[in-house]
């Protein structure tokens, strides 16, 4: 049994593989992962199909979850930005066969590319020089800066109690690594706010309707973090905008 996930039911390791529930989006996710690996994107797991119990089968990735490690240095944030940029450039060129089904929990304001949609320290496995993003079940259409902005929340990190000036330098390192142009740099702080506030709203609505797993996560206190983070981002995004384009 593998621990640490908040959404998927019963994720287990079987030898060199991970088995997790098959979802309506799984055929589309498996196809996307196959495409990424075929084009040399090593920061994604290997998709191995479906087992006899009807579960997803993925290659097991050894290493340590980034949320159990020290915060990234600015150089590491630049590397992370480059990994996200490479992912986005590949998905921008992706043309799936047939009709795709995606399960995007927080829809973006428009559709530019296919995004991971949960780029966060709890979904990055680090094994020395090997970095791998896991948990692609929420992949689907979105925006470049929305995906990068969500990553900024977790990796910079942009949390209540932070130092806005220090965060500005670290956010710029992430944007530099991505290679953001001026328009993207101006968009990024507001994109962070939309994704963080969107997560808070999702949890609050889940508590109201009983929709799972959001109701359970709300009961566990997750909305407290996301609500405070959204207020922190709202207060400081002008500081970060100036640092990004200055």
Secondary structure, 3 states (H helix, E strand, C coil): CCCCCCCCCCCEEECCEEEECCCCCHHHHHHHHHHHHHCCCCCECCEEEECCCCCEEEECCCCEEHHHCCCCCHHHHHHHHHHHHHHHHHHHCCCCCCCCCCCCCCCCCCCCEEECCCCCHHHEEEECCEEEECCCCCCEEECHHHHHHHHHHHHCCCCCCCCHHHHHHHHHHHHHHHCCCHHHHHHHHHHHHHHHHHHHHHHHHHHHHCCCCHHHHHHCCHHHHHHHHHHHHHHHHHHHHHHHHC
